[in-house]
Amino acid sequence: MWTDNETAQDFLNFSSVARTVAEVIEQAQSRPISIGVSGAWGVGKSSMIKLIRSELKDRAKAKEHTSSDTESTEKKFIFVEFNAWLYQGYDDARAALIDVVTSALATEAEKRKTGVERTKDLLRRVNWFRAIKLTAGSAASLALGLPPAGLLGELLGVGRKVFNGGIDQEAITTVDAAAGKVGESAQGLIKDKQAFSPPKEIEALRESFEGALDEMGVTLIVLIDDLDRCLPETTISTLEAIRLLLFLKHTAFVIAADDQMIKHAVKRHFQGVEDDLVTNYFDKLIQFPIRVPPLGTQEVRAYMMLLFIENSGLKPETKEVLRAGVCLQLGKTWQGKRVDLKFLRSLHDTLPAELVARLDVADRLAPLMTTATGIAGNPRLIKRFLNALSIRMAMSRAQGVGVDESELAKVLLFERCGNPKAYAELIKSVTEADDGKPNLLSQWEQKAVSGEKLDLKAPWDDPFIAEWLRLPPLLGGSDLRGALYVSREHAPLITPEDRLSAEAADLLEGLLEHPDMAASIKDRLVALARPEMSVIMDRLLGRARQEQEWGTPAILEACMVVVAADPPQGQRLAGFLQERPALQIKASIVPKIADEPWAKGVFAVWDDDDQISKPVKSAIKARKGHGNLTVK
């Protein structure tokens, strides 16, 4: 399993982008700068933020080793991470951001024993800022040079002046009146009795920030994340605070957000604002826009492989060698270099067989994971897909269901990205077939692989399906009941059950709830139609797959009673028992089934299996010695 959190580990060669951002910040040489890291949901913006921070720290540390300057890494930068989404609904995001930044500066000033008085003055002014936010109205926001939050009517009249940086005297007079009320009512927040002018106070706040940073000799780097997850009101409130602190010396803002979502929030909040003003608003915030690059097939393949490697039992140093090698190779893909299983083996030639099998799955799936509209190369969606695959494989192992991981991955991909109606038809094809094979796929797959034209009708007429049919392994000849069994959260496995008569449904319920009492309803089972007996056996075998030991479980009694009522079902039960893992078979099952005509084949398989325990084989031999059966 993989967590859905950001990481400072680079699996996609994003470090090259992080180095670019770090270089831009360094070249600014304490001049104010704002950088926007844009990209859709789940593409890795949060991880990019982590990588940028790590890159800046690494650069500062490297300079320590090559310079006579003994100044430590911590003294060069102060990092403040702010997630506006966490404050949504609990605090005003604008005031929260200012508080977080100011508190970080105050803490650092105490540690460094420098700039303490400056930061105390800064804290006082921030308290004033909170007070005026609590008591003053929209006019206060205007006087601060900020868009008025929540008052759309006033926006239409004054909005253009705000965007242009201007403000009229009438608004300032209104603010002065409100500030007077602040002085009377905000006791405890502002302890000074002096008169305040909001425009002057906000300028003094900015000067205090600059002065504190200058005295401490640091660059403040504010990393803002998840802004595009917020409601428009929270987004705008945070952007207002950013505007307040933007373009101060010794500051760098790195804002990770989908630019389209931000523009949508601005337009939604300030209804009536023209599109060009929305664009200008955003452009004034962001000096250097950087977009997280979309993933191609090579990146998707590399990402999936590294995720599997991360969860493997390889040593940490080996994992790091593989990760670094993959990222280096990704930087050469424009030259035709590939990241595949062959390349990974060139980095480490003793990969475990289990890991190789998973890497092979990643190799096969990568092209469709890149192009399928349901995933489209999105790292977060890729991780969720692999988590779902991991959960279903764990379910199959826990319940003793023999499922091939490659087949399950292909089925899961169809479930996630294919037409739901086509998926329903696939399920129907599997559940209605006695052997669980989707025969409708066989001919299509052969044509797809050979390159013949496919003339598929709705709901199969989808370009994704044509690519999916070519993807190995081919499923037309595979029993997919196990794969669908562990996928039941999206669709039932046995749809023919809906066609059971009331009597058959009642008997099935009784067999499932009280399998040990099955013998008492044998006569009623004999009276059922043969197709209904097949459905009942399907359900019983599905339940039987949950058993971890095969001695004489109660469900076996129920299956044997159904076979007694409908002898052709015996071969199905025999096949089921032959497929059970060897370690699950106990000696007590031998006398239980020894007298059944279908048991001969089961015993022959077990007798030839080197993994079957000696007690089981001894029991088979003993039955043979008593003349009860002939194994060979």
N, C-alpha and C positions, 0 to 999 in steps of 0.2 A: 504494500500500500504506500501511497505517496500523499503527503499533506498538501493542502491547497494554499500554502503560504509562500510569500516571496522568499527568495534565497539569495545569498551573496555568492553562491557557486554559479559559475557561468557554464551553461550547457549549450549555448547557441552562438558563441563567439560575439556576444554583445559587449564584451570588454573593449572591443575596438571603438564602439560608440561611446562607452564610458570614458575612454582615454581622450576622445575628442572633446567631451564636455569638460573634463578636468583641465585640459590644455587651455580651453577658452577662459575658464575661471582664473587660471594662473596668469595668462597673458593680460587679463584685466588689471592686474597689479593694484588691487584694492579699489579700483573704480567700480561703481555699482553695475550690476549685471543681472539680467533675468533670463532664464532658459526654460523653455517649455518642452517637456518630453511627452509627445503625443502618440496615441495609438488606441485601437479599439479595446474593448473589455477583454481581459485575459491574455493579451499579447506579451506581457512581461514588463509593464511600466514600473511596477513596484520593485521587481528584481533589478531593473535598470537603476533605480534610485540607490539600492544597496551597493551595486557595483560602482556607481559614481563616488559614493562615500569611501569605499575601500580603495579606489584608485587614487583619490586625493590624499588619503592617509599614507598609502604606499609611496607616493611621489615625495611627500614631505619627509618620510623616514629615509628615503634614498638620498635626499639632499643632506640629511644630517651626517651620513657616512662619508659624503664627498666634500663636505664643507667644514671649515674650522669653527663655524657658528655652532655653539652648544645648545641652541634653542631647541627644545623638544617638539615632537609632532603636535602634542596637545596645545602648545602655545601658539601654533600657527593658525589653527582653525577652531572655531566653536561650531559644532553641528547641532542643529535643532530639527528634529523630525516632527511633523505635525500632520495628523490624519483628521481632516475635518469631519469625516463620516462618524467618527467615534463621539464627537460632541453634538451631533445632530439630535435635537430633542431634549438635550440636557443643559446646554449653555449657548449663549450667543457666540457663534463661531468667530465673529470679528474680534470681540473682546477676549475670547479664549486664545486665539493665536497670539495676540499682543501679550497676554499674560504668560503664555508658555515661553515666548522669546525672552521677555524681560526677566522671568524667573531664572532661565538658563544663564543669562548674563550676570545676574546677581550672584548666583551660585559660583560661577567661574571667578568673579571678582573676589569673593571671599577666599577661594582656594589660592588665587594668585597674589593676594594682598595688594592689588592694584585696581584702581577704578572704582573703589568701594563707594565713595561719596557720590560719584557720577551715577552709579546704578541706583543708589538710594533716591536721588533726585528723579531718576527715571521711573522708579516704582511709584513715587508720589504723583507724578504726572499721569501714569497709567491709571491710578486710582481715580483721578479726575476724569479721565476718559470714560471709565466705567460709570461714574456718577452722571455725567451728561448724557450717556446712553440710556440710563435708567429714568431720567427726569425730563430731558429735552426731547423735542419732536423732530420732525423731518427737517425743519430749518437748521437744526444743529448739524445734521448730516451734510447739508449743503455748505454750511460755513466751514466745515472741515475739509471741503473739497471732495466729498464722497457722494456717490449716487444715493438718493433718499430711499431707504429700504421700505417697501410696503406701501408707498403712497403714489399710486400710479397717476392720479389726477394732477398732482404737482409736477410729476416728471415731464408731462407733455409741455408744461409751461416753462420749466426751468432746465429740462434735460439737456438741451443743446448747449447752454452755458456751462453746465457741469462737464460735459464732454470736451468743451473747448478750454476748460480751466478757469472760467470766469464765474463771478457771483455778484449779484446786485446788492446795494446798500440796504434795501428793505429787508432782505433775508438776514443780513448780518445784524440789523437792529432787533429782529425777532429772536435771533440766537442770543443776543446780549440779554434780552429780557428773560429768556429761558435760563441762561447761565446765572442770573440773579437768583432765580428760584433754586438753582442747584446749591448756591452758597448757603441758602436758608435750610434746605431739607436734606442735604447729603452729608449730615454729620457723621464722622467716623470714616467716610471715604475721602473727604478733603478736609484736612485739619487746619489749613491756612485760612486766614480771614481776609486775605487780600482779594481785590477784585480780579476777575479773570475775563480775558477776551478770547473767545474760542479760536479765532484764526491765529492769534499770537501764541496761544497755548499749544496748539497743534504743531506750530513751527518749532516751539521750544521743545516739544516732545521729540521731534525729529533731530534737533540739535543735540539733545541729551543722548540719543542713541549713537549718533556719530561720535560725540565726544567720548562716551564710554568705550566704544570700540577702538578709537584712536589711542586713548590712554592705555588700554590693555594690549594694544599692538596685535590685534587678531583680525581675521576675516570671519564674519558671521555667515554661515551657509545654512539657509533654511530650506529644508527638503519637505515639500508639501505633496501628499499622496491622497488618492481616492477622492479627489474633488468631484470627479464625474459620477460618483455614486450618490452624491447628496441631492436633496431636493433643491429646486431653484433658489429658495430663500437662503438656505445654508450656503450654497455656492456663491451667491452674490455677497453675502455677509463676509465670507472669507476673502473674496476678491477685493472687497473694500479695505479690509485690513492689510492685504498685500499692497494695495495702492498707497496706503499710509506710510508703509515702511520701505517701499520701493525707491530705488535710485538714491539711497544713502551710501556714502563712502564706506568701504570695508564690508559691503554686503553682497551676497549672491543668493538669488532665489532660484531654486530648481523646482518646477511645478509639473507634476506628472498627472496628466488628464487627457481625455479624448477632447480635442479642440472642438469637434462638432457638438459634443454634449454641452460644453461650456457656452458656446454661442447660442445653443438652444435655450439654456437656462437664462442667459441675458435677455434674449428676445421674449421668453415666457414671462420673466419677472417684470420687465419694463414694457408692458404691452403698448403698442403703438409706435415704438421706436423703429426707425427705418433700418433696413439691412446694412446699409453702409455705416451707420453709427454703431451697430453691433460689431461689425468687423473692426472698426476703428478702436472700439473699446478694448477688444482682445489684443489687437496689434500694439496698443500702447502698453499693455501689461508685459508682453513677451518680446524681448529683443532678438533672441536666437531660438527659433522653432526647430526642434529635432524630432523626427518621427521614428518610432521603433520599426525596424525593417520587417516586412512580412516574411513568413517562412516559405521556402521552396521545398521540393522533395528531399534534397540533400539535408537540409536543416531538420525537417521533420523526422527523417530516418535517424539522424544523429541524436536528436533529442530523445526519441523513444529508446534507442539503444543505451544511452547514458542513464536513463531512468531505470532500465532493467539492471544495468551494472551497479547503480547506486544501491539497489535492494539485494544484490547478490552477496555471497559470502567471501568475496575477494578481500584481500587486505587493503586498508585505507590508502597505503602508498601506491598500490597497484591501481586502485580506482583513480587516484589523482593523475597517474601517468597516462591512463586511458583518456581521462577528461581533457587534460592539457593537449594530448595528441590529436584528439578529435577537433577541438577548437582551432588548433593550428591548421589542420587539414581543411576545415570549413573556410578559412581565409584564402584557400587556394582553389576552391571549387570553380572559380571563374576560368581557371586554366584547364578545366576538365578533370580535376582530381575528384575522387569519390570517397565518401564515407560509407563503408559497408562492412560486412563480416570479414572479408578478406583483409581489409585495412586494419581492423581491430586485432586480427590474429598476427598481423605484422608488428603490432605494438606489444602483444603478449600472446605467445604461442601455446599456452596451456590453459585456455579457458575451459571451465567445467562444462560437461555435456548439457546439463540442465540449462545453463545460461546460454549456451550456443543455440539451443532450441528456441529460447525466447528472443534472442537476437534475430533468428531466422524469421520469426513472426513479425518483428518490427520491420525487417527488410521487405517482406511481402506487403505489409499494410501501408507503408509510407506513401506510395503514390496516391492511393485513394484517400488517405487521411489528409492529404494536401489539397485535393480537389473537391471532395465531397462537401456540399453546402452545409451539412449539419456539423462539420468540424472545421473545414477550411484552414487547416494548419495552425489553429489556435492552440497555443501551449496549454492553457488551462483546460480546454475541452479534450485535448489529447490525454492529459493526466487523468481526467475524470473517466475517460473511456477505459484506460488501462486499469484504473481502480475498480471499475465495474467488472472488467474481465477477471481481475484478481479475486474479487469477491465470489464470482460464480465458479471459478476453479476451486476455491476453498470449499464452497458448498458441495461441489461434485466429489471432492475427496472425503468430506465429512460424512456424506450419505452413501458412499460407495458407488457412485455413478461413474462409469467409465466414459470420460469425455476427453476428446482430443483438443488440446488448447488451440491449435490452428483452426480447427473447424468451429470451435466456440467463438473465436475472435471474428471469423467471417460472418457467422450468424449475428453476432452482436453488432457488427458494423452495419449489416442490413437493417437491423432493428432500429438503429440510431439515425441512419441517413436515408433509408429507402422509403418508398411510398407505403404508408400504413396499410392500405388495402392490399398491396402486393404481399406484404409481410403476413397478413391474415390468411391469404391464399396459400402461402408457403406452409404455415402452421397446419392448415386444413389438409394439405397434401401429405404431410408427415403423419398426422394423427389418423388419417383414414387408411393409410397403407399398413398392411400386416407386418411388414419388416421395417417400418419407420423411415423408408427412403423417399425423398421428394422426387418422384419420377419425372415430374414436369420440368425439372431443371436439366436432366441428362442431355437431352438433345440440344437445348440452348447452350449449355456449357461447351459441348463439342464444337458447335458452330463458332462460338465466340473465340475459343482457343485457336481454331484453324483460320480465323480471319474472315469467315463467311458473313454475309450480311444477315442481320437479325431483323425480322419483321415482327416485333412484339406489339401486342395490343394492350390497351389500358387494362389494369393499372401498371403494367410492366414496361410501358413505353417511356423510359427515363434513361438519359445518358449514363447516369450513375450505375444503373443495373447492368448495362452492357459492360462497363468496366469491372463491376463486381463479379460478373459471371466468369471473366477471364482470370480472376484472382485465385491462385492456388491456396488450399487444396480444392479440388472439385467435389461438390457435395451431392450430386445426383445419385451416386451409388452408396452414400453413407447413411447409416441409421442415425437420425438426428433427434430421436426421442430424448436421449440423455441431455443434449444441449438445450432443448426446449424445456425440459423438466427443471433445470436450474435457472431458467429465464421466466419463471411463472409470474413474476411481479408485473409483467406486461401482457401476458396472454395465457389462457388456460392450456394445459397440455392435451387433455382428452376432450375435445369438443364433441365427439359422437355420443358422449354420456347424455347430452341433452335429448337424445332420441330414445332413451331407455323408457320402458313402460313403468307405470307406478309400482308394479310388483317387483320388477328388476331393480329399480332405484331403492326400494325398501330393503331388498336382500343385500344389495351392495353396501348400504349404510350399516346393516347388521354385521356383515363380514369385516368391515373396517373398524367398527367400534368393539366387537367381541369376536375376534378371529378364532379364539380357542373354543367357541361354541358353534363352529361352522358345521359340524356333523349333524346338528339338530335340524338344519334347513336344507339338507342334501336333496330331499324329495322335491322341494319347491324349486330348487335350482334346475333339476332335470326337466321341469316343465317349461323352462324359459326357451326363447328362440336362440339359435346358435349365434347370430350376430351380437346379441346382448351378452352372451357368455364371453365373447372376445373382449367386449368393453370392460366387463367386470374383471377379467384377468389382467387387462391393462392397468386398471387402478390398483389391483392387489400387488402386481409387480412393482408399480411405482412406489407403493408404501414399503415393499420389501427391500428396496434399494437403501432405505434408511438404516437397515440392520447392519451392525458391525461384527456380529458373530453368528455363524451359521452352524448351530447345533440343532436345537429343536425350537426355534422361535415360534410364537403363536401364529404369526402370519404364514408360516410354512404349512401349518394345519389347514388354514383357509384355502391356500392355493391347491393343496392336494385334494380337498373336497371338491373344488371346482373341476379339477381334472377328472375325478371320479364321475362327476355329473356330465362332463363333456370331454371324453378321452383325447380328442385332437389337441386339447390345450396342454397335454403332457409334454409334447416336444418343446413348447414355449417355456414351460417351467424348467425342463432339462437344460435348454440353452442358457436360461438365466443363471442357473446354478453353476454351469461350466464357466461362466464369465466372472464369478465372484473371485475377489483377490484370495490367493492361496492361504494367507495368514488368517482369513476369516473362517475357514472351514475347520470344524471341530469333529472329533471322532463320533460323537453321539448322533450325528446326522445319518451315518451309514446304516444302522439298523432301522432308522425311521423310514427311509425310502427304499430299502433293499428289495422289497417285494414288488415294487412298481415296475411295470414293463419298460418304462422310459429311463430307469435308473442305470441300465447297463452302459449306455453311452457316457453318462456322467462319471461313473466309476472308472471307465477306461481313460477318460481325460485326466482325472485326478491321479490315477496310478502312474501315468506317464509324466506328470508334472513334478520336477525336482524340488519345487518350492512347497509342495504339500507336505505337511508334517508326518513324521513316522507313525504316531498313534492313528491317524486317519488311514494311512496305507495298511497298517496292521489290522485295522477293523475290516477293511475291504478284503484283505487276504483271509481273515477268519471267516467271513461270510462265504467266500469262495470255497474254503475248506469244508464248510458244512453243506455244500452243494446247493446253496441258495442262489448263486449266480455264477455266470462265467464272464470274467473280465475280458479275456482275449480269446 
